[in-house]
């Protein structure tokens, strides 16, 4: 297996040339003076070292060993605890945190690159700090000042971890059905009783304490999702001086045995009259939870991206070194028994598909992170505009990047032929690990329904128009450059197709309640391919002037050409599927399945 090497050149290109991040950071009121280009580059360099030298070596051994559950206590695989300590000592848990409580206050655009490196090294490891960061965000945004002061500093340090407890055995996506109860106590706390499943990091031996954010209902709560509240429930109660007190009524009943992410503990949690504190307002728990979900869902997309990059690096090295048969055009290495397999068109197709999907996915995740930063640190109309873009793009980033992640890791495995099926090469683990990214944090089917239903049909395409206007502004700006025609013209056609399909879907939904669901997945993929085309056009615009003098820029341009020629045409079949309507799906009786 190739040694992981962080794609720093690509990250610098996106941050500093394509998105001009340092200029954005300098003008946002909440970020001005917090980070400069030199600081950002130094942070990326340090994480590249940690990911390659400390985290990546644990990925396969963690998969082989997995987590252990003994009498309610979970232990992680050998080396994980030491790696986590090194991570925390470097201050990485504080990267995006609020400086008022010990955080560094860095932008998400930078954090997205850091997260990719961690996930390329080990998705299992990355899940522990990822959940803590999300919990910190929810606490910082919605909790009382007392709770912030008591919990955030320790969580930023990594001394205490954070997790979210949503799902129950009988209630998956339909959170309105949850049964976990919260009973008010005289001291202002709540008594939490119930069970949760699929809780990532619900128990582990990495941190001294675990802070659970638990969805539960008060006795007089309204029915359904309108009656859900959010509570902070620590594994160990915290004394007034900040030290740990007695064990709370929170216990891990078991851990799941999974096809992937085996070094991440996926727990069944029992709350037996546990003491908790309200976060945010009564019956407004989902709003508080969704504060972290936008960040977490982009984070899951980045998991798919990270696994894709790792698979691509392995496959690229193997294709350059493995000799097998001769090139169709004749021997390329006559002095050897065969040519390296990268000479074969189909191997190139697989590698270029990986490279094109990864490059666009990295750009899209950075683009969404940009809007998250503006929504968090901006003001006025610009902030409001960014919030609309985040709402629209979050399901696309989560679902499309992870769907592309499975395609990429399968292609990377395929490049190895029979060796891709063997564990020691690492490719099959990446396929298993990335598969969960399409399922958790809201399945990709649910993300597609969210995109079509809530984010498009429900508001008559208002959010969509924000995105379409942004793409059109780029087309108008670059359309006069003759050398950009090969990218701008197909992008313009793709945007027009997406506009027409969107308008058609909004109109059909008024007459057919099944129309949004019937078209949702194909619509999200259509949106995703057009968004990727936008990303590659933006990258090509910056790379073209320098492509004659630098191989990096030349590679960007040639990969963009491959994307527009070989992958963007997938939109044609997707558009046809969306336009087909719901009839063929809904006309068949259930007993005929």
Secondary structure as UniProt FT lines:
FT   HELIX           8..12
FT   HELIX           13..18
FT   HELIX           21..27
FT   TURN            29..34
FT   HELIX           37..50
FT   HELIX           51..55
FT   TURN            56..57
FT   HELIX           58..65
FT   STRAND          68..70
FT   TURN            71..72
FT   STRAND          73..75
FT   TURN            78..79
FT   HELIX           80..89
FT   TURN            90..91
FT   HELIX           92..94
FT   TURN            95..96
FT   HELIX           99..101
FT   HELIX           108..121
FT   HELIX           123..142
FT   HELIX           145..157
FT   STRAND          160..165
FT   TURN            169..170
FT   HELIX           175..177
FT   STRAND          181..184
FT   TURN            186..187
FT   STRAND          190..200
FT   STRAND          209..218
FT   TURN            219..220
FT   HELIX           224..227
FT   STRAND          229..234
FT   STRAND          236..238
FT   TURN            240..241
FT   STRAND          244..247
FT   STRAND          250..255
FT   TURN            262..263
FT   STRAND          266..279
FT   TURN            282..283
FT   HELIX           285..321
FT   TURN            328..329
FT   TURN            334..335
FT   HELIX           341..343
FT   HELIX           345..377
FT   HELIX           380..415
FT   HELIX           417..421
FT   HELIX           423..425
FT   HELIX           427..435
FT   HELIX           436..438
FT   HELIX           444..449
FT   HELIX           450..457
FT   TURN            458..461
FT   HELIX           462..478
FT   TURN            479..480
FT   HELIX           482..484
FT   HELIX           485..509
FT   TURN            510..511
FT   TURN            513..514
FT   HELIX           515..543
FT   HELIX           544..546
FT   TURN            547..549
FT   HELIX           551..562
FT   HELIX           563..567
FT   TURN            568..569
FT   HELIX           570..579
FT   HELIX           583..586
FT   HELIX           590..592
//
